[in-house]
Amino acid sequence: MDLANIFGWVATLSMLMGYLPQAINTLRTRQTDGIYFPTFLMMGFGSLFFALQGLVLSNWPLMVTNTITLICCIIITGIKIQNGRKRK
């Protein structure tokens, strides 16, 4: 494994360790008040396009990281929308 892949996998672990605890907490508590929807939506689009870039470039760390964050983003966005509907 070359140095670029090692850095990529370390970045993957770092990103997931930073992102997953917040995603898990949101799933458990269902609280989304602190999430600004437009910003979170743009982060989701960023994850989507980085995952696609990783696929095109055969860059597995990039693809894995952003696929997982995209899935979490989709779930949390669904919870955010559901919470918004309950308030109305």
C-alpha positions as CSV (number, residue, x, y, z in Angstrom):
1,M,0.0,0.0,0.0
2,D,1.5,3.4,-1.0
3,L,1.6,6.5,1.2
4,A,-1.3,8.2,-0.6
5,N,-3.6,5.2,0.2
6,I,-2.4,5.2,3.8
7,F,-3.2,8.9,4.2
8,G,-6.6,8.2,2.5
9,W,-7.6,5.5,4.9
10,V,-6.4,7.5,7.9
11,A,-8.6,10.4,6.6
12,T,-11.5,8.0,6.2
13,L,-11.2,6.8,9.8
14,S,-10.8,10.4,11.1
15,M,-13.9,11.7,9.1
16,L,-16.0,8.8,10.2
17,M,-15.0,9.0,13.9
18,G,-15.9,12.7,13.7
19,Y,-19.2,12.3,11.9
20,L,-20.7,9.1,13.1
21,P,-21.1,10.0,16.8
22,Q,-23.2,13.0,15.9
23,A,-25.2,11.0,13.4
24,I,-25.8,8.2,15.9
25,N,-26.8,10.8,18.6
26,T,-29.3,12.4,16.1
27,L,-30.8,9.0,15.3
28,R,-31.2,8.2,19.0
29,T,-32.6,11.5,20.2
30,R,-34.4,12.5,16.9
31,Q,-33.4,16.1,17.8
32,T,-32.5,18.1,14.7
33,D,-33.0,21.7,16.0
34,G,-29.3,22.5,15.8
35,I,-29.1,21.4,12.1
36,Y,-29.3,24.2,9.6
37,F,-31.0,22.5,6.7
38,P,-29.5,24.3,3.7
39,T,-25.9,23.8,4.9
40,F,-26.6,20.1,5.8
41,L,-28.1,19.6,2.4
42,M,-25.0,21.1,0.7
43,M,-22.8,18.8,2.8
44,G,-24.9,15.8,1.5
45,F,-24.4,16.9,-2.1
46,G,-20.6,17.3,-1.4
47,S,-20.5,13.7,-0.1
48,L,-22.4,12.5,-3.1
49,F,-20.0,14.1,-5.6
50,F,-16.9,13.1,-3.6
51,A,-18.2,9.5,-3.6
52,L,-18.7,9.6,-7.3
53,Q,-15.2,11.1,-7.8
54,G,-13.8,8.2,-5.7
55,L,-15.7,5.7,-7.9
56,V,-14.4,7.3,-11.1
57,L,-10.8,7.5,-9.8
58,S,-11.0,4.1,-8.1
59,N,-10.1,5.9,-4.9
60,W,-11.6,3.5,-2.3
61,P,-11.0,5.6,0.8
62,L,-12.7,8.6,-0.8
63,M,-15.6,6.5,-2.0
64,V,-16.1,4.6,1.3
65,T,-16.0,7.7,3.5
66,N,-18.4,9.7,1.4
67,T,-20.8,6.9,0.8
68,I,-21.1,6.3,4.5
69,T,-21.5,10.0,5.3
70,L,-24.0,10.3,2.4
71,I,-26.2,7.5,3.9
72,C,-26.1,9.2,7.3
73,C,-26.9,12.5,5.7
74,I,-29.9,11.0,3.9
75,I,-31.2,9.5,7.2
76,I,-30.7,12.6,9.2
77,T,-32.3,14.7,6.5
78,G,-35.4,12.5,6.6
79,I,-35.6,12.9,10.4
80,K,-35.2,16.7,10.0
81,I,-38.0,16.8,7.4
82,Q,-40.2,14.6,9.6
83,N,-39.6,16.8,12.6
84,G,-40.5,19.9,10.6
85,R,-43.8,18.3,9.5
86,K,-44.7,17.4,13.1
87,R,-44.2,21.0,14.2
88,K,-46.7,22.3,11.7
